[in-house]
């Protein structure tokens, strides 16, 4: 017999999601220094006390926000990596998702992570490790397909892709076009 989610469980998930979405909206508009629990509660359409049913304090809320948004991004990347499509189509989709995720956070990710915990470095490296493993899987599949040179080591290649798909200095479409050209053709004459 399959387990079902109780209405109170579904309602709790919806409230938690609404609180996290409201937190991100306030962060985007007002920045970290402007993040007030009263404003989050108002945007989420819950009482301020309701936030504390789900999160111990502001740091716990921020940590949960980073984790939720990061793992949602990773699930999207995983779908693209494992999709039955040519390597460069999957790579482009992953890079587009990465740029959208970077744009969503607009430089707040590291600041939020620092606010969420004393030393976020090990935690952030742990989160990033999952992304690198997904990119490594993508590179290996590209090698199996013959789209990626076999002499390239998957791990460093994944790290390069992760670094390149970070913060475009050009308009997004121009950046994507040029980045894919560099990845396809290289920089040698």
C-alpha positions, -999 to 999 in steps of 0.1 A, spaced: 0 0 0 15 34 -10 20 60 16 1 92 11 9 127 23 -16 140 48 -33 173 41 -14 188 71 19 175 56 10 190 22 0 222 38 32 223 59 53 218 27 34 246 10 40 270 39 76 262 41 80 267 3 61 300 5 84 312 33 115 303 13 102 320 -18 93 351 2 128 351 17 144 350 -17 121 378 -29 130 400 0 167 393 -4 165 403 -41 147 435 -33 164 446 -1 196 426 2 208 407 32 208 438 55 171 444 46 159 409 53 134 412 82 113 382 94 82 404 95 85 412 58 91 375 50 60 365 70 39 392 53 50 381 18 45 344 26 11 353 41 18 336 74 23 349 109 58 357 120 56 329 146 48 304 118 83 309 104 98 297 137 77 265 134 99 256 104 132 274 111 150 279 144 162 314 134 172 336 105 205 317 100 185 284 98 161 300 73 190 312 51 208 279 52 176 261 42 171 287 14 206 281 0 201 243 2 166 242 -13 175 265 -43 209 247 -49 194 212 -48 165 223 -71 192 235 -95 211 203 -92 179 182 -100 175 203 -132 211 197 -141 208 160 -134 178 158 -158 198 175 -185 230 154 -180 210 121 -182 187 132 -210 190 113 -243 204 140 -265 237 150 -281 264 162 -257 266 198 -269 228 202 -266 229 189 -230 260 210 -223 242 242 -236 211 234 -215 232 229 -184 251 261 -189 219 281 -195 205 267 -163 237 276 -145 236 312 -158 199 315 -148 207 302 -114 236 327 -110 213 355 -122 186 344 -97 210 349 -68 227 381 -83 257 378 -60 237 370 -29 245 333 -27 279 336 -9 267 364 13 237 344 24 258 314 30 282 334 51 253 348 71 239 313 76 269 299 93 302 308 108 325 292 82 304 281 52 334 270 32 332 232 39 294 233 35 296 252 2 324 229 -11 302 199 -3 273 214 -22 295 223 -52 310 188 -52 277 174 -63 276 199 -93 311 188 -103 302 152 -102 272 159 -125 294 178 -149 320 149 -148 292 125 -157 283 148 -186 319 149 -198 322 111 -196 290 107 -216 304 132 -242 335 111 -244 315 79 -250 296 97 -277 328 109 -294 319 146 -289 347 151 -262 383 143 -268 392 111 -250 425 124 -236 408 150 -215 404 141 -179 367 143 -169 373 159 -135 394 189 -145 372 193 -176 342 194 -154 359 220 -131 367 242 -162 331 240 -174 319 249 -139 342 279 -137 333 291 -172 296 289 -167 296 313 -138 294 350 -144 291 363 -179 307 397 -187 286 399 -219 249 398 -226 238 362 -219 231 351 -254 264 365 -267 282 349 -238 265 315 -244 273 316 -281 310 324 -275 314 300 -246 300 271 -267 323 281 -296 353 280 -273 343 247 -258 336 232 -293 366 245 -311 392 255 -284 414 285 -287 443 272 -307 445 283 -344 
